[in-house]
Amino acid sequence: MNNFEFQNPTKVVFGKGSIAKLSELMYKGEKIMMTYGGGSIKKNGVYDQVMKALKGFSVIEFGGIEPNPDYDTLMKAVEICRKEGVGMLLAVGGGSVIDGTKLIAAAVDFKGDPWNDILVKGAEPGEVLPLASVLTMPATGSEMNCNAVISRRATKEKFAMGHPKYYPVFSILDPEVVYSIPKKQRANGLTDSFIHVFEQYLTDDINAKIQDRWAEGVFKTIVEIAPDVMADKPSYDACANYMWSATCALNFFICPGVNQDWSTHMIGHELTALCGLDHGVTLAIVLPGTMSVMREAKMKKLEMFCKNVWGVDAKGDEAVNVAIQKSESFFNSLGIKTRLSDYGIGEDVVNEIVRRFRERGAKLGEHGIVTPDKVEAILRDRL
């Protein structure tokens, strides 16, 4: 196990009726900007719960943050924050809204160009506005981590950012919001969470037993609860376990002292940027290719995954084949197809993604072992 330091400062308030606790948690005396997406919170009752809890606070609203939040939209919110003297942000939504709100928080007092400096170059942020969240769509773990991914549709690019200053002060997680989430989004959320665990687990085996067992527990929980979560009327317990699994998949509890990959995500981001595919869909497409092409470096973990998650004690190529088949079958059971050709994507897109990674001199994955040539092999495996 590698040396590590670990801290997660986000306070989680979990359970039925927890949105009402906003009035106790928000900073008093600060003007608040509440951010949200396309308006579903006004249909499912979350908006009314939030506004009731914020009675007596000075609140301005900023809606319309897109799935895969667009940089240019977020910069409009930044200008409003500067003009209105906003002192705290409250993201009410899923990962895209929370991610976008993290960039707003970072950009309000930033002196440079947020896109080129923070997102492209990874510059150190300056003062960051405090932010909190009310989670409405379990998937990304953004409610309890310091990461975000931002798109720029004008240039068809998508970049990640991360810094300890981006942790939410607190996040409210009420599993009852899952009842109103469309099945397609539930499927994407389950897939995204599953593959978040993979990115921290499917690397080299460095004998981090606690982290591995936690990761395998999240894998098995997601697979076990998926049929109930995808039902027309999911149970509260399934929704609660889904919501907490999605959070634990990427709140850094399973990765201290562990090498991480993230190449599947980096490749998937390009598919979203170029083709507009849902994030979860891109991951389900790419992951089997990552397992196949990178099998030699990841063999011990693939064998562990087969035995400890799927109950198949296989070795070598047999383990790789089982891991791929079981994972694809799981994604298919959620209604997600796992080939580029299923979405009409061909070699032209593969070539453009590889060109971008070569131009950037990208070395992805643990120890930089996923080169542009490997990216090409992974994508061609998925045609």
VMD Tcl script that draws the C-alpha trace (Angstrom):
set ca {
  {0.00 0.00 0.00}
  {1.26 3.48 -0.84}
  {1.73 6.26 1.73}
  {-1.28 8.56 1.90}
  {-2.99 11.46 3.63}
  {-6.77 11.45 3.80}
  {-9.39 14.03 4.69}
  {-12.96 14.54 3.51}
  {-14.46 17.63 5.13}
  {-17.95 17.45 3.58}
  {-20.76 16.96 6.09}
  {-23.44 14.58 4.80}
  {-27.03 14.87 6.02}
  {-28.77 11.70 4.86}
  {-32.35 10.47 4.95}
  {-36.04 11.24 4.60}
  {-37.02 14.84 5.22}
  {-33.43 16.05 5.44}
  {-33.95 18.94 2.99}
  {-35.79 20.75 5.79}
  {-32.47 21.00 7.64}
  {-31.13 23.52 5.13}
  {-32.21 26.38 7.37}
  {-29.85 25.14 10.08}
  {-26.91 24.53 7.77}
  {-26.70 27.50 5.38}
  {-24.45 30.40 6.32}
  {-26.50 33.16 7.91}
  {-26.24 36.67 6.51}
  {-24.90 35.63 3.10}
  {-26.66 36.22 -0.20}
  {-27.21 32.78 -1.71}
  {-27.27 31.72 -5.33}
  {-29.28 28.53 -5.83}
  {-28.24 26.71 -8.99}
  {-30.21 23.98 -10.74}
  {-30.73 22.33 -14.10}
  {-33.62 22.11 -16.51}
  {-36.39 22.59 -13.98}
  {-37.23 19.04 -12.90}
  {-36.89 20.16 -9.27}
  {-40.00 22.30 -9.80}
  {-41.97 19.23 -10.89}
  {-40.86 16.73 -8.25}
  {-41.34 18.92 -5.18}
  {-37.66 19.45 -4.36}
  {-37.76 23.14 -5.29}
  {-40.67 23.79 -2.94}
  {-38.92 21.95 -0.10}
  {-35.73 23.95 -0.63}
  {-37.46 27.32 -0.82}
  {-39.51 26.56 2.29}
  {-36.32 25.71 4.16}
  {-34.64 28.90 2.93}
  {-37.44 31.20 4.01}
  {-35.85 34.34 5.45}
  {-32.62 33.94 3.46}
  {-31.68 36.21 0.56}
  {-31.78 33.87 -2.45}
  {-31.27 34.42 -6.16}
  {-31.77 31.60 -8.64}
  {-29.73 30.43 -11.60}
  {-31.33 27.63 -13.60}
  {-30.56 25.97 -16.90}
  {-27.27 24.22 -16.11}
  {-27.02 21.47 -18.69}
  {-26.15 17.79 -18.36}
  {-22.38 17.94 -18.90}
  {-22.42 21.57 -17.77}
  {-21.39 24.07 -20.41}
  {-18.64 26.53 -19.57}
  {-20.33 29.47 -21.29}
  {-23.53 28.95 -19.30}
  {-21.58 28.83 -16.05}
  {-19.77 32.07 -16.84}
  {-23.15 33.82 -16.93}
  {-23.70 32.70 -13.36}
  {-20.24 33.96 -12.42}
  {-21.11 37.44 -13.68}
  {-24.33 37.47 -11.66}
  {-22.46 36.39 -8.53}
  {-19.99 39.23 -8.97}
  {-22.71 41.78 -9.62}
  {-24.97 40.66 -6.75}
  {-22.27 40.02 -4.16}
  {-23.18 36.38 -3.68}
  {-21.52 34.86 -0.60}
  {-22.59 31.20 -0.81}
  {-23.75 28.78 -3.50}
  {-26.34 26.02 -3.17}
  {-26.42 23.43 -5.95}
  {-29.76 21.63 -6.17}
  {-29.40 18.81 -8.67}
  {-27.25 15.95 -9.82}
  {-23.57 15.76 -10.63}
  {-23.70 18.19 -13.53}
  {-25.26 20.95 -11.45}
  {-22.87 20.34 -8.56}
  {-19.85 20.17 -10.89}
  {-20.89 23.37 -12.62}
  {-21.41 25.10 -9.29}
  {-17.87 24.17 -8.26}
  {-16.52 26.01 -11.29}
  {-18.75 29.01 -10.49}
  {-17.37 29.01 -6.94}
  {-13.80 28.87 -8.25}
  {-14.24 31.49 -10.98}
  {-15.98 34.34 -9.16}
  {-12.77 35.72 -7.62}
  {-10.32 34.13 -10.06}
  {-8.07 36.64 -11.83}
  {-7.16 34.62 -14.92}
  {-9.09 32.75 -17.61}
  {-11.01 29.97 -15.86}
  {-11.11 27.73 -18.93}
  {-7.47 27.90 -19.95}
  {-6.01 28.26 -16.48}
  {-8.19 26.15 -14.17}
  {-9.52 23.51 -16.56}
  {-6.89 23.11 -19.28}
  {-3.76 23.88 -17.23}
  {-4.95 22.88 -13.74}
  {-4.01 26.18 -12.10}
  {-4.26 26.66 -8.36}
  {-7.57 28.36 -7.49}
  {-7.65 31.52 -5.43}
  {-10.53 32.32 -3.10}
  {-13.42 29.90 -3.65}
  {-16.98 30.65 -2.60}
  {-18.41 28.20 -0.07}
  {-20.87 25.81 -1.69}
  {-23.33 23.19 -0.54}
  {-25.60 20.77 -2.35}
  {-28.96 19.06 -2.30}
  {-28.45 15.90 -4.34}
  {-31.26 14.90 -6.71}
  {-29.49 12.36 -8.96}
  {-27.03 9.84 -7.50}
  {-24.15 9.12 -9.89}
  {-21.01 11.21 -9.77}
  {-20.16 11.50 -6.08}
  {-19.67 15.23 -6.64}
  {-21.72 15.88 -3.51}
  {-18.85 14.53 -1.38}
  {-15.71 15.07 -3.42}
  {-13.60 17.94 -4.73}
  {-13.74 17.07 -8.43}
  {-15.72 18.42 -11.37}
  {-15.92 17.91 -15.12}
  {-16.87 20.81 -17.39}
  {-17.75 20.83 -21.10}
  {-17.34 23.56 -23.67}
  {-19.73 22.91 -26.49}
  {-18.31 25.72 -28.61}
  {-15.04 23.80 -28.99}
  {-16.34 20.26 -28.34}
  {-13.99 19.79 -25.39}
  {-14.41 18.41 -21.89}
  {-11.93 18.76 -19.03}
  {-11.77 17.79 -15.37}
  {-10.67 19.86 -12.39}
  {-10.02 19.05 -8.78}
  {-8.79 20.76 -5.63}
  {-9.51 20.47 -1.89}
  {-11.11 23.91 -2.00}
  {-13.95 22.46 -4.11}
  {-15.37 20.19 -1.41}
  {-18.96 21.12 -0.55}
  {-19.35 22.39 3.00}
  {-22.29 20.01 3.37}
  {-24.58 17.93 1.18}
  {-28.12 16.77 1.79}
  {-29.03 13.31 0.49}
  {-32.72 12.37 0.64}
  {-33.25 8.97 -1.06}
  {-36.90 9.76 -1.75}
  {-35.84 12.01 -4.64}
  {-34.88 8.85 -6.56}
  {-38.56 7.95 -7.00}
  {-39.00 10.69 -9.60}
  {-35.81 10.04 -11.58}
  {-36.44 8.62 -15.09}
  {-35.22 5.05 -15.59}
  {-32.66 6.13 -18.19}
  {-31.00 8.41 -15.67}
  {-31.09 5.75 -12.98}
  {-29.35 3.36 -15.39}
  {-26.69 5.95 -16.16}
  {-26.19 6.64 -12.46}
  {-25.75 2.97 -11.58}
  {-23.28 2.56 -14.45}
  {-21.31 5.68 -13.59}
  {-21.04 4.63 -9.96}
  {-19.96 1.08 -10.88}
  {-17.20 2.36 -13.14}
  {-16.04 4.97 -10.64}
  {-15.17 2.03 -8.41}
  {-13.38 0.32 -11.30}
  {-11.13 3.32 -11.89}
  {-9.82 3.02 -8.33}
  {-9.81 -0.80 -8.19}
  {-8.76 -2.08 -11.61}
  {-5.11 -1.10 -11.42}
  {-2.10 -2.95 -10.07}
  {-2.41 -5.05 -6.92}
  {-0.47 -3.33 -4.12}
  {-2.01 -5.32 -1.26}
  {-4.44 -2.65 -0.06}
  {-6.87 -5.16 1.38}
  {-9.29 -2.83 3.16}
  {-9.66 -0.59 0.10}
  {-10.17 -3.63 -2.15}
  {-12.84 -5.14 0.11}
  {-14.67 -1.82 0.36}
  {-14.57 -1.46 -3.42}
  {-15.85 -5.00 -3.93}
  {-18.64 -4.30 -1.45}
  {-19.77 -1.29 -3.47}
  {-19.61 -3.34 -6.70}
  {-21.74 -6.10 -5.22}
  {-24.23 -3.69 -3.67}
  {-24.80 -1.88 -6.98}
  {-25.38 -5.17 -8.82}
  {-27.67 -6.48 -6.07}
  {-29.91 -3.42 -5.81}
  {-30.03 -2.56 -9.53}
  {-33.23 -4.53 -10.36}
  {-35.10 -2.84 -7.49}
  {-33.71 0.60 -8.36}
  {-34.82 0.12 -12.00}
  {-38.34 -1.02 -11.02}
  {-41.39 1.15 -11.68}
  {-41.74 1.66 -7.93}
  {-38.35 1.15 -6.28}
  {-38.23 0.56 -2.54}
  {-36.91 3.20 -0.17}
  {-34.14 0.85 0.98}
  {-32.98 0.27 -2.60}
  {-32.96 4.02 -3.25}
  {-31.04 4.66 -0.02}
  {-28.42 2.04 -0.83}
  {-28.16 3.34 -4.40}
  {-27.65 6.92 -3.24}
  {-25.00 6.00 -0.66}
  {-23.25 3.59 -3.06}
  {-22.95 6.36 -5.64}
  {-21.47 8.69 -3.02}
  {-19.04 6.10 -1.64}
  {-17.95 5.16 -5.16}
  {-16.18 8.53 -5.43}
  {-15.75 10.22 -2.06}
  {-12.17 8.87 -1.80}
  {-12.93 6.32 0.93}
  {-11.87 3.40 -1.30}
  {-8.71 4.87 -2.80}
  {-6.24 6.04 -0.09}
  {-2.88 4.45 -0.80}
  {-4.15 2.94 -4.05}
  {-3.01 3.65 -7.61}
  {-5.83 4.91 -9.82}
  {-6.57 4.61 -13.53}
  {-9.29 6.99 -14.90}
  {-8.39 6.29 -18.53}
  {-11.90 4.97 -19.22}
  {-13.29 8.30 -18.03}
  {-10.83 10.38 -20.03}
  {-11.68 8.47 -23.21}
  {-15.38 8.61 -22.40}
  {-15.22 12.39 -21.98}
  {-14.11 12.67 -25.60}
  {-17.07 10.59 -26.78}
  {-19.42 12.89 -24.91}
  {-17.73 16.02 -26.23}
  {-17.71 14.85 -29.86}
  {-20.89 12.78 -30.06}
  {-23.10 13.97 -27.21}
  {-23.46 10.52 -25.63}
  {-24.53 10.32 -22.00}
  {-21.54 10.03 -19.68}
  {-22.62 6.69 -18.25}
  {-23.09 5.29 -21.75}
  {-19.57 6.25 -22.80}
  {-18.12 4.47 -19.79}
  {-20.08 1.28 -20.50}
  {-18.69 1.34 -24.04}
  {-15.06 1.98 -23.13}
  {-14.56 -0.13 -19.99}
  {-14.68 -3.57 -21.66}
  {-12.03 -2.36 -24.12}
  {-9.87 -1.14 -21.26}
  {-10.11 -4.54 -19.57}
  {-9.25 -6.35 -22.79}
  {-6.36 -4.21 -24.02}
  {-4.81 -3.56 -20.59}
  {-5.26 -7.13 -19.32}
  {-1.58 -7.83 -18.72}
  {-1.08 -4.90 -16.36}
  {-4.40 -5.52 -14.58}
  {-4.51 -9.33 -14.49}
  {-4.32 -9.82 -10.73}
  {-7.17 -7.38 -10.16}
  {-9.25 -8.89 -12.97}
  {-8.87 -12.30 -11.32}
  {-9.87 -10.80 -7.94}
  {-12.86 -9.07 -9.55}
  {-14.06 -12.35 -11.05}
  {-13.75 -14.28 -7.82}
  {-14.82 -11.72 -5.22}
  {-17.57 -9.91 -7.16}
  {-18.94 -12.50 -9.59}
  {-18.03 -15.68 -7.72}
  {-16.01 -17.15 -10.60}
  {-12.57 -18.47 -9.64}
  {-10.90 -18.01 -13.04}
  {-7.32 -17.29 -14.05}
  {-5.61 -15.58 -16.98}
  {-7.55 -14.92 -20.15}
  {-10.54 -16.80 -18.81}
  {-10.79 -14.26 -15.99}
  {-10.60 -11.38 -18.46}
  {-13.35 -12.90 -20.60}
  {-15.59 -13.45 -17.56}
  {-14.97 -9.91 -16.28}
  {-15.90 -8.42 -19.65}
  {-18.92 -10.66 -20.20}
  {-20.35 -10.15 -16.71}
  {-19.83 -6.39 -16.82}
  {-21.38 -6.01 -20.26}
  {-24.33 -8.19 -19.23}
  {-24.87 -5.94 -16.22}
  {-24.85 -2.79 -18.34}
  {-27.16 -4.45 -20.87}
  {-29.57 -5.37 -18.07}
  {-29.88 -1.64 -17.39}
  {-30.75 -1.01 -21.03}
  {-27.31 0.35 -21.98}
  {-25.61 -0.93 -25.14}
  {-21.84 -1.30 -25.11}
  {-20.54 -0.93 -28.67}
  {-19.66 2.23 -30.60}
  {-21.53 0.81 -33.56}
  {-24.70 0.65 -31.44}
  {-24.66 4.46 -31.53}
  {-23.59 4.91 -35.15}
  {-20.04 5.85 -34.19}
  {-17.25 4.75 -36.52}
  {-13.56 5.10 -37.28}
  {-13.72 8.83 -37.97}
  {-14.50 9.51 -34.30}
  {-11.88 7.02 -33.15}
  {-9.28 8.75 -35.29}
  {-10.20 12.19 -33.93}
  {-9.99 11.06 -30.32}
  {-6.61 9.44 -30.89}
  {-5.41 12.58 -32.70}
  {-6.39 14.71 -29.70}
  {-4.57 12.49 -27.22}
  {-1.45 12.39 -29.39}
  {-1.51 16.16 -29.77}
  {-1.69 16.51 -25.97}
  {1.06 13.93 -25.42}
  {-1.38 12.13 -23.15}
  {-0.27 9.31 -20.88}
  {-3.35 8.06 -19.08}
  {-3.96 5.46 -16.41}
  {-1.87 4.33 -13.48}
  {1.80 5.13 -14.13}
  {0.90 6.67 -17.52}
  {0.63 3.25 -19.15}
  {-2.38 4.05 -21.35}
  {-0.69 5.74 -24.31}
  {-2.49 7.11 -27.38}
  {-1.71 3.81 -29.13}
  {-3.45 1.98 -26.30}
  {-6.39 4.39 -26.55}
  {-6.67 3.54 -30.22}
  {-6.64 -0.18 -29.47}
  {-9.29 0.24 -26.76}
  {-11.61 2.14 -29.06}
  {-11.09 -0.18 -32.03}
  {-11.97 -3.06 -29.71}
  {-15.35 -1.37 -29.20}
  {-16.28 -0.73 -32.85}
}
mol new
graphics top color blue
foreach p $ca { graphics top sphere $p radius 0.5 }
foreach p [lrange $ca 0 end-1] q [lrange $ca 1 end] { graphics top cylinder $p $q radius 0.2 }
display resetview
